[in-house]
Amino acid sequence: MKFQQTKEVLNQLVADLSQMSVVVHQTHWYMRGPGFLTLHPMMDEFMDDLNAQLDEVSERLITLDGSPYSTLREFADNTKIQDIPASYERSIDEWVRHLLVGYEYLSGLYQEGLEAAGEEGDDVSQDICIGFKGDIEKLIWMLR
């Protein structure tokens, strides 16, 4: 099957981008304390960026004759991004650390995607992964 490894990574990204969007929503809803006024509106931008990535990755997967995960059950069963219980007791620093773990994981997964696409000669998927990896690396730098 053509581009099999690339399609597997892209579908993993579908599950993980969906989960990361939930993590950002949770952070948005539960953050309290110093830094709130700056970080709270940023979460809207993060969600928009994740949704744009999810749409592009899913459409690329479909273009390659893949079948993106599309149910909450599929996302939950296949994500590798951890859930944490919501709590108003968590500090903004704790929420940001949780975001960093998720974004660092996504950066590594995009690296896997660009390597798989490169090995399989899929320049378009490789370009998508490179671009989004760069975006996430910048976001990680800003959060740190």
Salt bridges, closest charged atoms under 4 A:
ASP44 OD1 - HIS28 NE2 3.69
ASP77 OD1 - ARG73 NH1 3.61
GLU104 OE2 - ARG144 NH2 2.22
ASP122 OD1 - ARG60 NH2 2.59
GLU137 OE2 - LYS133 NZ 2.33
